[in-house]
Amino acid sequence: MQLTIHERQEGDVTILEPVGRITFGPELEAFHGRVKKLIRAGKKKLVLRLDKVNQVDSLGLGAIIGAIKSARGVGGNLCLVQPSQALQNVLDLVGFGGRTDILPIFENEDEAIKSL
């Protein structure tokens, strides 16, 4: 399944909703390119809703962590909302499951938006 990324604004927060997989190849390039473009455009408060991501590999996880670092590098932040079971399994496997200092994870968008 290809990656589709839906985007919407809630005030000064940009919410991204990827659907599909974030894995090596064109999906990863699409994800990375979209985040990079938003940050260059001055969108530095980002929420990444992940409940419809059905596959993530190590490079996909690296891209998500890189997106957080990029947002923080310009004085913003990126929060994760509702990681899919596939992503949660990867997070747990690499020891990030409970590390909210590295990956801020929220149960709903409202909590994530308020944290930004």
N, C-alpha and C positions, 0 to 999 in steps of 0.2 A: 504494500500500500504506500503510495506517495504521501509526502507530507504537505498538508494544507495548513496555513497559519491564518486564523481569523484575528482581526485587530479591532479594538474599540477603545474609546477614551471615557474615563470617569474623572472629570475635573482635569488635574494635571498628571494623572496616572494613566499609563498606557497598559491595557490588558491584552496579552497575547494568548491565544488558544490554539496550540498546535493540535492537529488531528492526524494520526498516523504514527510514523516512527521517526526517531531521531538517531540515525545510524550513519555509518560511513557511506559517503557517496553524495548524490545530489540533495538528499534530505538534509544532511548535515550542513552542506553549503548554503541551502536555503535558510535554515535556521540562523546560522552564524551571520549571513548577509543581512537578514532582517533586523537582528538585534544591533548590529554595527550601524546600519542606516539610521535606526531610531536614535541611537546615542549621538551620532553625528548631527542629527537634526535637533538636538537639545532635549530629547525625551529621556530623562534620567531616572524617573520613577516608574519602574516596570513591575508588573505582576504577570507571572507565567502560570497559566492554568493548565495542569497536566493530566487531567482525568481521562483524556481521550488519546493519550500517547500509549500505543500498544507494544512498542519495542524501543529499548534504549541500549546501545552498546557502550563500551568504555569511551569511545570518542564522543558519543552523544553526551555522556555525563561530563566529559571534559569541556564540551561546548557550553553546557549549562553553567558549570563553575566559571568558565571564562567570561560568560555573559554577566555573571554577578560581579566578578572582578572589574570588568569594563565599566559597569554602572557605578560601582563604588569609586573607581578611578576618576570620575568626573563629579564626585560629590553626591551621587544618587545611590540607589539600591535596587535590587531585584529580589522579589519574593516568590516562592513557589506555593501554589495552591493545589490541593487535592492530587498529589502524585498518584498515578495509576499503580496498580499492583506490580506491573512489570518494572516500573521505575523504582518503586519502594523496595523490591527485591534486590535491585542493583545497589541502591543506597545502603541497604542493610549489609550486603555482601562486602562492600568496601569500607564499612564502618562509619558511614555518614548518616545513617538512619536517625540517630538521636542528636546529631550535631547541628543544632539550630544556630550556633554561632557561625558556622560555615555556610550552611544552607537554611535560610529562614523559611520554614514550611508552616503553612496555615491550613486550617480546615475549610475556610470560606474566604471569599474575595473581600468582604467587608473588613475582616480582621487584618488582612494583608494590606489593604488600602490605608487603614488607620495607622499601621506601623510605619508607613512611608512618610 
